[in-house]
């Protein structure tokens, strides 16, 4: 099933890239939330938390991918 991606190292790199993409999208969401014109329209998505967790996941996946031989 996962033979499309090749090796386990490639799967980890794809996961790290996906987590980095989620971090970028959440950074854009946080930027948009901070620049809202109506201050009373608060959001319910914790953008900063999502960004930190996505970056943590990207760093962990990339470090595991780098340490595979």
Helices and strands as residue ranges (DSSP letters): G 2-5, H 8-34, H 47-67
